[in-house]
C-alpha cells in the first residue's frame, strides 16, 4: 500500500512538472512587446528604419507593411485617398480661401504617410513666399522625427521649411514613433504632446500600459496648430480637450488659420482630433478600451500572440476587432452603420447651415452699411460653428468614437450657424437672407 501511494505521488509530481513546463513554454512564445526577450539584433535608440526592428519582431513589422496596400474603403471612410472635395462639394465652399479647398484627400495607411504629404496639392514649396509650407508639416509623417527632435530640438525643426527638412526625412511613420528601443515600451515621442500633458499637470510616464495603448496615438491623432512665426507645433489643450475649451484657447491666443474671403471671418481648421474625441467620456473609453484594442487587435501566428500593426477600420475585421468583447458582431456592425448614418446626415445639415451663414455675411459685408457690432458677432459665430463642425468632420470615425459628443457638437454648430445667419440679416435689415438652402444656389 505504501509503495502504491509513493508511486502515485511521484506520478502526480511528474504530471505537474510537465504541465508547468508546457505553461512556461507557451508563455515564452507570447510576443507581447514588453516581454523580456533575447533580441536577434540590438536596436539603436530612436532607430528610424523599421525593418531593423522587424528582425526582432517580424509579425508586428510584416503587419505594419500591410498598411501600404490596404486601401479598402468603408461606407463613410477608408484608406483609398478619395477626395473629400469630390465626395462632398460643400467643403470647397467651407474651406474657400485656404489650401484645403484645393486638395483634401482621405488618409491612406501609415506606410504611405510620407509619400502622401509630399504629393498633396496643399504644399507651397516656394521658400521666398512668406506662406511657404513649414517643416512642421513633417511632424507626424516620419520615424526620423524622434531622432531629429532629440538632435536639434523641436523649435529648430519647426523653423525649417518643408524643403529644408526633406533631405533629412527618409522613412515613413514606424516603430520609433511609438516604442522605446530595447524595452519596446510605449512612449510619447512628440515633444508637443509631452508639453500638452504638462500644461494639464499630467505625466505620461505614470500612465498604465493600457492607457498608453491610446496615448501613443495622440502623438499624431490630435488637434494642433502652428504657433507664431516659428510655426511651433502646439496642441490647444491648456483649457481642456473638449471643443469649447479649444475654442476658448484659440480666442485667448488670437489665432486664425485664414480669413474667409468676402466675409473676413477669422477661421480655424481642425486637424484629426481622434484622441480628444474618444477621451471625452465615450462609452468605450470609460470601459477602459484603448485605440489599439480595436484598430490593432491581438492575433496569432501559430502559438505566437501579437498586436496586429495593420492599422485600419475595425469594420474590415469585426470578428477580431469587436469579437474580443462582443459576441454578436453582426449586431455591432449594424449598430455602427446606424450611428454613422445619423452623424453623416446631421453633418451635411450642419454644412448647409454654415453655408447659409456665409451667404448672409457676404451680403452684409457687400452692403457696406451693416451694423458693425452685429456683423462682428455673426463672424464670431461663423468661426465657432465651422470649427465645431470640423472637429466632427475631420475626426476619422464619422462620430462612432463618441456618438453623443458628435451629435451634440453638430447640433451646437448648426445653432451657431443659424444665429450667425440671423445676425447678418439683421445687420442690414434684409429678411431675405434668412432663407435656407443657399448652397444649391452657390455651387
Beta strands, then each sheet from edge to edge (+ up, - down):
strand 1: 225-227
strand 2: 232-234
strand 3: 258-259
strand 4: 266-267
strand 5: 298-301
strand 6: 304-307
sheet 1: 1+ 2-
sheet 2: 3+ 4-
sheet 3: 5+ 6-
end
